[in-house]
Amino acid sequence: MSDAASNDARVYSLEDQRAAREARSGGEPGEHRARCAAVTGSGSPCRNYAVEGELCRVHARASGGAQGTHGRTPPPRRQPGLAGPGGPPGSTGNAPSGRSKGQEGGDAAAERSGPSAPGARTARLGDDDGPEGATGAAPGGGPSYGSFRWAETQLLQRGYGAAVDGLELLRDAADDRFLDALRGLVGFLRRRVTGEYDVDEFGFDEDLTTHVLMPLLRPLHRTYWRVTSHGIGHVPPEGGALLVANHAGTLPADALITRLDVFDLTGRHARELGADLVFRTPFVGEFARKTGATLASGDDADRLLAAGELVAVWPEGFKGLGKPWRDRYKLQRFGRGGFVATASRADVPIIPTAIVGSEEIYPMLFDLRIVARLLGFPYFPVVPQMFALPLLGPFALLPLPSKWIIEYGEPIDTTVLSGELAEDPMALFDLTDQVRERIQQMLYRNLMGRRSVFL
């Protein structure tokens, strides 16, 4: 049997435990461990224990990259928008482009004397109302209250360095394009209230299209589908012209994106010619009119071209939009050549345009023709996104983020159809086939040149 005395447990009093804790912390009996002397962003004293002089680890790191408690330097962490990629303000990193080392040193010194440094006062709202606030430097020497640099400093002081990456993305989003779009929206609302806007005889509301529709489409154009285009120099900067493009993708997103691309590169609105079904559909027809579309008839097209407008047409129509996946990038029939006759009557060139990438946004597996007849639609598509509806809900119906390429080809002269040739059906068919073949070759060339569908 074991000795009973060996099983006795020793009981420590509270005084003994406090003395042992103070001995481990290096203090004398009766002394308390020193607290951090810094002040938090809210103005209250920091409650962390001091490890480097009078500062805790967080404030010591923010005020100049202090050493750790065991003599080791904390590993550098990427801090976007600060002195450099390797550490906090005051570290020796590469300065951002456009700023000198002296400016970076001034910023680092300003941040070290910011609101959380020992003995420094907290910045007040309204300390800087001038241009300095845009760069985050207050007249007092520290980052201005509410600026991006002030927010970065506060996040670093609280140990949320990873959140600085998200703040940097937010600052990048608030660039000149965003501010221009915001100013355009404010001006649009003012003109709506005062009635200072015009609508042409076709119902085109240029103010609505330019300042509301186009800014909504730009994230899709620039970020989601990452559209690249070339050959825009073939589109005339003024005067009438007929832009002819391929059509695909189940929904007519290619028409909207092409119009936006032309507008951003030339400043011209491509007036779209739409099918009868578009204008018979409630709400859709009225919205199409407001955005510049008009009926694909000879009279409307003649008037637009005679007025020197840039007109866009997709001759494949619903045959191109609703073609199955196995027929992707194979152009359908271009009708009876009505668009060629229209361009010939107005003596304007035809700009062949090839769009690569729109086929993949909604790959159509097959067409439920019975359902389409019941609903009065030209087709009823079944796309792969539908099979993800039970898992993702409505988000499953988002288009796929394919990479788009738009090429504007060399203009095709229509003045060769003069006199009797303008009324000759065979001459019209020949020029229509020439336009179709040109676009098909452009599609093949761009398909061979792209790396993948989504990259």
NUVEXFI-324674 format. One record per atom (N, C-alpha, C): x, y, z. Coordinates in steps of 0.2 Angstrom, whole numbers, plus 2048, in hexadecimal, padded with zeros to 3 digits. Last residue first. Layout:
XYZ...
***
This chain:
7CA8A16A37D08A46A57D38A869F7BF89969F7BE89E6A57C48A26A77C38926947BC8956947BC89A6997D489668F7CF8926917C88956927DB89E6867DF89968A7D989468C7D88A26757D78A367C7D989D6807DA8A06677DF8A466B7DE8A46727D08996627D68956627DB8996667C68A26637C589C6677CC8996677CA8AC65A7CA8AD6617CA8A76657C88A464E7CF8A764F7CF8A96577BA8A264E7BF89C64E7C689F6507B58AF64D7B48AB6537B98A56547BA8B36417BC8B66467BB8B264D7B28AA6397BA8A96397BD8AD63F7A68AF63B7A78A863D7AF8A763D7A68BC6367A58BB63D7A78B463F7A88B86287AD8BC62B7AC8BB63379C8B16257A28AE6257A88B26297938BC6277928B662B7998B262B7978C461C7978C76237978C16287948BC61179B8BE61379C8C161A7878B961278B8B46137928B66157838C760F7818C46157868BE6177878C760278B8CC6067898C960E77F8BD5FC7868BD5FB78A8C16017728C35FE7748BC60177C8BC6017738CE5F67728CF5FD7748C96017748C85EA7798CC5EC7798CD5F37678C15E976E8BD5E97748C25EC75E8CC5E975E8C85EF7658C45EF7618DC5E47628D65E27638D15E87608E95E875A8E65E775B8DF5E576D8ED5E676A8EE5ED7648EB5ED7708EC5D97738E75DD76F8E75E476C8F85D37678F25D276A8EC5D77749035DE76F9025D876B8FC5D87808FA5E777D9005E57798FE5DE7898F25F07828F15EF77E8F75ED7948F85F47958F45EE78E8F25EC7938FE6007919025FA7928FE5F47968F760B7908F560878E8F96027A58F06117A28F660D79C8F360A7A88EC6217A78E961B7A38EF6177B68EF62D7AF8F162A7AF8EE6237BE8E26367BE8E86317B88E962E7B68DE6467BA8DD6407BA8E363C7B98DE6577B58E26527B98E164B7B78D16637BB8D465E7B78D86597B78CD6747B38D066E7B88D36697B78C067F7BB8C467B7B78C66757B58BB6907B28BD68A7B88C16867B58AD69B7B98B26987B78B46917A78A96A67AB8A86A07AF8AE69E79F8A66B27A48AB6B17A98AA6AC78E8A26AF7958A06B079A8A56AE7808AA6B77848A86B178B8A66B37768A36C477B8A86C177E8A66BB76E8996C976C89C6C27718A26C07728976D67748926D17738956CA76C8A06DE7728A26DC77589D6D675F89A6E176089F6DC7678A16D976788B6E77618906E77628946E17718826E97738896E976D88E6E976A8756E97708766ED77187E6EE7608756DF75E8736E67648746EB76787B6D476287F6D776087C6DE76F8746CC7728766D276D87A6D67698726C076A86C6C476D86E6CB76A87E6BA76387C6BD7648766C17768806B47758836BA76E8816BE77587A6A77788766AD7778796B476587D6A076C87E6A176F87B6A775987C69475B87969A76387969B74E88968D75588668E75588269574388A68274388A68974988668B73F89567474289067774289067F7368A067273989C66C73D89666E72689E67B72D8A067B73189D67471A89B67F71A89F67A7218A267971789168871989768B71989D68571688668071088768571188F68772288567971C88767571688967A72B88268472B88968072588A67C72687668772687B68C72688268872B86F67B72486F67D72287568273887167B73487567672D87567874587368473E87068673987468175587067E74F87467E74987167F76586D68775F86B68275A87068376F87468C77086D68B76B86B68677888368A77188068977287968878188C69578188669077B88369078389B69977D89669A77D89169579089F69578C8A269B78689D69D79689B68979789768F7938996957938A467F79189D67E79189A68579B8AF6827948AF6847918A96837A88AD67D7A78AC68479F8AC6867AA8B86707AC8B16727AB8B267A7A38C06637A38C066A7A58B966C7A78CA6557A78C36587A88C465F7A08D46487A28D464F7A28CD6527A28DF63A7A18D863D7A48D864479A8ED6367A08EB63A79E8E463D7968F46277948EF62B79B8ED62F7949066227988FF6227958FA62878690D61978A90D61F78E90661F77B91061078291160E78791161476E90D61377191361677891561576C90260B76890860A76B90E60D7768F96117778FC60A7739026087708F761D7778FA61D7788FD6167658F06197648F661D76A8FA61C76A8E56127668EA60E7658F06127708DF61E7748E16187708E66147648DC6257698E062876E8E362275E8D261D75B8D861E7608DD6217628C561A7668CA6187638D161975A8BB61F7598BC61775E8C26157638B362C75D8B562975E8B662176F8AD62E76F8B462F7688B762C77089D63776E8A163176D8A863377D89C64477789A64177589E63B78E89864778989D64578389A64279488F65479288E64D78C89364B79689166179A89465D79989265678E88166579188866779688A66278687666378787A65E78A88165F78587067078986C66B78B87166477C87867678387867878887567376F87F66B77287A67077A87B67176989066A76C88A66776F88566C76389B66D76089567076388F66D7698A66677698A666E76789F6717688A365976E8A365C76E8A366475A8A465875D89E65676489D6597578B165C7568AB6617598A565F7648B865275E8B965675D8B365B76D8BA64876B8B364A7658B364E7708C864776C8C464276A8BD6447708D46517738CD65276E8C964E7768E564F7718E064E7758D964F7778F665377A8EF6547748EA65377C90664D77790164D77A8FA64E78091665078391064F77E90B65177892464677992064C77D91964A77592D63C77C92C63E77D92864476892D63876A93263D77193163F76892263076892862C76A92E63176791863976D91963676E91F63275A91A63E76091B64376691C63F75291863375291F63675892063B75590B63075791062B75791762E75090463B75790463A75990A63574290763974690A63F74D90A63E74090162D73F90862E74290B6347438F362E7478F762A7468FF62B7448ED6407408EE6397448F36357468E964E74A8E76487468E76417428F66597408F06557448EF64F74F8FB6647498FC6607488F665C7589006737568FB66E7508FD66A75A90A67D75D90B67675B90667175590868975C90768975F90868274790A68774B90F68B75290E68A7448FE68074490467D74890A6807468F468B74B8F468574A8FB68173C8F86937438F96957478F968F7318F468B7328FB68D7398FC68F7348E668A7338EA6847348F26867338E26977398E16947398E668E7258E569B72B8E869E7318E869A71F8D769171E8DD6967248DF69A7258D56817258D26877248D868C7258DB67471F8D867771F8D667E7338DD67372E8E36747278E16757388D067173A8D46767368DA6787318CB66572F8C866C7328CD6727378D265A7308D465D72F8D16647498D565E7438D265B73C8D465E7528E565C7508DF66074A8DC65C7618ED65A75B8EB6567588E56597698FA6647678F36627618F265F77490666276D90566276B8FE65F78290966B78090566577890366678891866F78391367178191066B79991D67179391D66D78E9176707A591D6777A092267A79A9226767AF9136757AD9186707A991E6727B090B6807B590C67C7B59116777A390A6867A990C68A7AF90E68679B90667B79A90D67E7A090F6827A08F96787A08FF6737A090667679C8F36857A38F36827A48F967D78E8F46857928F868A79A8F868878B8EC67A7898F367A78D8F767F7908E067F7938E36797918EB6787878DE68978F8DF68B7928E268577B8DD68377C8E26887838E368977D8D167B77B8D867877D8DE67D7808C76847868CA67F7848D067C7758C468A77A8C868E77F8CB6897688BE68676C8C36827708C76867698AD68B7678B368C76B8B96887708A36837698A26867668A868777C8A567C77C8A66837758A568677D8B066D77D8AA67077D8AB6787818B765D77D8B766377D8B066678D8C265478A8BB6567868BC65C7898D264D78D8CE6517898C765278C8E16457898DB64478D8D66487898F264478D8ED6477898E66477898FE6387858F963B7898F363E78991063978C90A63878890463B78A92263778691C63878B91663679592D64279192B63B78E92463C7A492A64B79E92D64979B92B6437AE92064C7AC9256527A69296517AB9106467AC9176447AA91B64A7B590264B7AE90564C7AF90D64B7C28FF64A7BE8FE6447B69006447C79006567C89056517C490564B7C58F465D7C08FA65E7C18FF6597CD8E965D7CA8EB6567C58F16577C88E066C7CD8E36677CA8E56617C58DD67D7C38DE6767C88E16727C18D368B7C68D76877C48D86807B78D269A7B78D36937BD8D66907B48CB6A67BB8CD6A47BC8CE69D7A98C66AC7AA8C36A67B18C66A37AB8CD6B97A88C76B87AA8C36B27B28DA6B67B48D56BB7B18CE6BA7AD8E16AB7B48E26AD7B68DC6B179F8DD6A97A48DE6A37AB8DE6A57998DD6B67998D76B179E8D76AC79C8EB6B979F8E56BD79F8DF6B97948F16AF79B8F16AF79E8EC6B37868F16B17898EC6AC7908EC6AD7838FD6B87818F66BB7858F06B77889076B078C9066B678A8FF6B977D9066A57859046A47899036AB7719096AC7729036A977A9016A87759176B17729126B577390B6B377A9206A877C9216AF77991B6B477691C69B77D91D69C77F91D6A476891969C76D91469977491569C7639256A076291F6A476791A6A276792E69676992F69C7689296A176092968A76892868B76A92969275392068775592568C75D92468E74A91E67875191D67B75292368173F91F67173E91E67874591D67B74092466474091C66573F91A66C74293166673C92F66373B92766374A93367674993466F74393166C74993D68474893668274693767A75394669074F94568A74E93E68875294F6A075594A69C75094969574E9576AC7539596A77569536A37459556B77439546B07489566AA7499566C474895C6C074595B6B974A9486C774694C6CB7449536C77539446BD74D9416BE7489456C175F94B6C175B94D6BA75494A6BA7629456CD76094C6CD75C94E6C67659386C875F9396CD75D9416CD77193B6C176B9386BE76493A6C277A9406CA7779456C57719426C277B9346D177893A6D577693F6D078192C6C777B92A6CA7779306CE78D9336C57889336C07819316C27939316D27919386D078C9386CA7959236D07919266D678F92D6D479E9236C679791F6C57929226CA7A99296CB7A592C6C579E9296C57AC9206D67AA9276D77A692A6D17B09156CE7AA9156D27A891C6D47BB91B6C77B59186C37AF9186C87C491E6D17C19236CD7BB9216CA7C09126DE7C49166DA7C091B6D67BC9096E97BA9106E97BF9146E57C38FD6E87BD8FE6E57BA9056E47CE8FF6F07CF8FF6E97C98FF6E57C88FF6FC7CB9066FA7CC9056F27C48F26FD7BF8F76FD7C28FE6FA7D18EC6FD7CC8EB6F87C78F06F77D58F17097D98F37037D48F16FD7CD8EA7127CC8F17127D08F470B7D18DD7107CA8DF70E7CA8E670E7DE8DE7167DD8DC70F7D68DE70C7DB8E17237DE8E771F7DD8E57187D88D672A7D28DA7277D58DF7237E48D172E7E18CE7297DB8D27267E68D873A7EA8DA7347E78D772E7E18DC7477DD8D97417E08DA73B7E68E17527E88DB7517E48D774B7E38EE7557DF8E97587E18E27567EC8F574D7ED8F57547E98F07587E78F27407EE8EF7437EE8EF74A7DB8F97407DB8F27407E18EF7427E09067427DC9047477DC8FC7477E79087367EB90873C7E79057427DD90772C7E290272C7E69027337D59127307D290C7317D89067317DF91C72C7DD91B7337DA9157347DF91971E7E59187227E39187297D291D71B7D491671A7DA91471E7CA9287277CE9267217D091F7217C592A7347C192772F7C49267287D09377387CB93273B7C69307357E09367307DA93A7317D49357347EF9327387EA9307337E49337357F994073E7F793973E7F19387397FB94E73D80194973C7FF94273C7F195773D7F59567437FB9517437EB9567307EF95C7327F495B7387EB94572C7E894A72F7ED9507307EB93B71E7EF93E7227EC9447257E39347147E393171B7E893571F7E19397087E79357097E893270F7D694170A7D693C7057DB9377057D994A7137D59457167D593F7107DF95570D7E49507107E094A7127D695D7077D89587037DD9537077CD9607177D09627107D295C70C7C995E7237C495E71F7C69607187CF9567327D195972B7CB9587267C795573D7CE95873E7D195A7377BB94F73D7BB95673A7C295973B7BC94674B7B99467457B994E7437CC9457527C59467537C394774C7D89397597D693D7547CE93E7547DE93876A7DA9357657D793A75F7EF93D76E7E793E76F7E493A7697FB9337757F99367707F193777180092B77F8009327807FD93677B80691E77480592077B80592877C7FA91D76680191D7698019207707EE91D7607EF9187657F69187687ED9287577E992875E7EB9237637FF92A7527F892A7517F492975880C92975080A92E75580292F75480D92074781091E74D80E92375280892673C80492173F80791F74681293073980B93273B80792C73E81C92773681D92B73C81692E73E81792272A81991E72F81992173681692E72281092A72481192572A82493172181F93672581993272682992671A82B92772182692C72582292870E82092371282392371982893470A82193470C81F92E71083592F70883493470E82D93570F8349276FE83592470483492970A82592C6F482C92C6F682D9296FC8199246EA81B9286F08229276F281791D6DE8159246DE8169286E581490D6E58169116E08139186E081990B6F781490A6F181690F6EB8299056FC82490A6FC81F9096F682D8F670382D8FA6FD8278FE6FD8328F871582F8F470F82F8F87098378F872383A8FA71D8378F571782A8FF72E82E8FA72C8318FC72582190973082790A73382C9057318128FF73181590673081C9077348168ED7308128F37328168FA73081C8E472281B8E57298178EB72A81E8E17148218DD7198208DF72081A8EA70A8168E370B8198DF7118198FA71281B8F570D8188EF70F81190471981890571681B90071280190071280590371780C9047147F98F97087F89007097FD90370E7F88E97117F78ED70B7F68F570C8038E17197FF8E671B7FD8EB7158098D171D8078D67178028DA71A8148CF72A80E8CE72780C8D37228238C87318208CD72D8198CB72A8238C07418248C073A8208C573682B8C974E8258C674C8268C674483B8C57548378CA7508318C774D83E8C076483D8BE75D8398C375A83F8C27728458C476E8448C37678348BE77883A8B977883F8BB77482A8C777582C8C677C8328C277D8308CF76682C8CB76A82E8CA7718348E17628368DA7628318D67678298EC75882D8EA75E82E8E275E8258F574E8278EE74C82C8EC75281F90175182690174E8298FA74D81290175681690775681D90675480D8F575480A8FA75080E9007508148ED75E8148EC7568128F175280F8F37698168F37688178F27618028F07698038F776880B8F87678038E276A7FF8E57658018EC76380A8E077680C8DD7708098E176A80A8EF7808088E877F80B8E67788168FB7878118F97828108F17828208FF78E81A9017918148FF78C82B8F378B82B8F978E8248FA7918228E77868288EA7838278F27868178E278D81C8DE78C8238E17898098E679780F8E87938148E37937F98DE7947FF8DF7988058E17947EA8E778F7EF8E278E7F58E37927E18F278F7E18ED7957E68E77947E390378B7E48FC7897E58F778F7D690F78F7DD90C7907DD90578E7CC9167827CD9137897D49107897CA91B7767CC92077B7CD91D7827C891276B7C291576F7C491A7747D490E7687D19127637CB9167667DE90E7777DA90B7727D791076E7EE91377D7E791477D7E49117777FC90B7867F890E7807F190F78180290579080190C7917FD90F78B7FD8F57977FF8F97917FD9007928018F27A87FD8F27A38008F679D80C8E87B280A8EE7AF8068ED7A98078DD7C080A8DE7B98078E47B68098E37D08058E17CB8088E27C48118DF7E08108E37DA80C8DF7D58118D57EA80D8DB7EB80D8E07E58228D07E681B8CF7EA8188D57EB8278D67D68288D57DD8228D47E08268CD7C68258D37CB8278D17D28278C27BE82D8C67BF82C8CC7C381D8BA7BC81D8C07B88238C47B98208B07C68218AE7BF8218B47BA81D8B87D18238B67D08258B47C980F8BA7D08138C07CF81A8BE7CE80B8AC7D280A8B07CB80E8B67CA80F8AA7DF8128A67DA8118AA7D38078B47E680E8B57E68118B17E17FA8AE7E37FC8B57E08038B67E07FB8A27EA7FB8A27E37FC8A97E07FD8A77F78028A37F48028A37ED7F08AD7F97F68B17F97FC8AD7F67E88A27F87E78A77F37EE8AC7F37F18937FD7EC8997FE7EC89E7F87F18827F87F48897F87EF88E7F97F38738007EE8787FE7F187F7FE7F98637FA7FA8697FE7F586F7FB7F28537FE7F38597F97F485F7FD7F88438027F58498057F784F7FF7FE8377FE7F88397FB7F58407FD80883580780A8378008048397FC80283081380583781380683A80C8008238107FA8278107FC82F81080A81A80580A81E80B80482380A80280B7FD8068127FD8058158038047FA800800800800804806800
***
